[in-house]
Amino acid sequence: MSALPTMIENRKEPFTWWFLPSWLGLDAPCVVLTWTWATSRSSDSPLPIRPAAAMFLVVWSIYLSDRLIDAARCQDWAQATGRLRFGRDWRWLFWACLGFCIAGILATVWAGLPAEVLWRAAAVGLGVSLHFLAFVVPVFLRGKLPGKEFGVGLFFALGAYACLGATIQTLPLLLAIALVVAFNCLVIAARDASSDRANDPGGASGWWQTMNRDLLWIGVALTVTAIFMSNLVRETAFYLSVAAAFAALTVLHCFASRLSGDAVRSLADFALFTPIPILGVMHS
């Protein structure tokens, strides 16, 4: 009888096509590009193609590298997620995609990027490097620091900043991006608790003991706050997108135990594409 929870936890759903964006690391660059576009539309700021393409390739290369490192450092494959096993089994594909990203970044820089974009990107890159050394591969520390989920949210917002810059008007939008992405990471971490205990001791489930319970009321509070904000400011469509993302993630968290970790991760990422339909309709 005691082995039953473990058997349920380790049971994986069969592979489906909609796992691929997550398993190939394409979810992250698509999400950051979506919210950068949403910020651009909401603040009437242009989003040039070259900076957007460079940001997409840089974020994808970071996630490809992270997957290769995680696959190399995995301690317990019995507890590994499907995306981690995919990274191990298709390591050559990740290296090929990483090479494509590097070539694309160099070509984009060679074609020319505005100087202010390069300076902002360099500053963000320095921060990402420090985050990497603290939360991914702790070279100078004994172990990974806790709280990486909030760091991920911050750097998604800074990706939009690197492309668009920041003004008094866009700062609240960037903060909203950081919060919704961090909440996304926490919902995923809550479902991946068993895998994180074995392979990622810095995960939120290791230091936030009441996370499963707390994410429900936090999600409801953030959804209500975003709806309230949409009635106060001119960026109504943007904050409705944020509210829809928080609501979808909160519902997903409630039903996460009925789904595999891979399904929860993929659905959580799809929940962050709410700006596409909402801004597409309200700004058409």
Secondary structure, DSSP 8 states (H G I E B T S, - for coil): -TTHHHHHHH------GGGHHHHTT-HHHHHHHHHHHHHHHHHT----HHHHHHHHHHHHHHHHHHHHHHHHH-S-GGG--HHHHHHHHTHHHHHHHHHHHHHHHHHHHHH---HHHHHHHHHHHHHHHHHHHHHTS-SSSSS--S-HHHHHHHHHHHHHHHHH---TTTHHHHHHHHHHHHHHHHHHHHHTHHHHHHH-TTSHHHH-TTHHHHHHHHHHHHHHHHHHHHTTSS-HHHHHHHHHHHHHHHHHHHHGGGS-HHHHHHHHHHGGGTHHHHHHHHT-
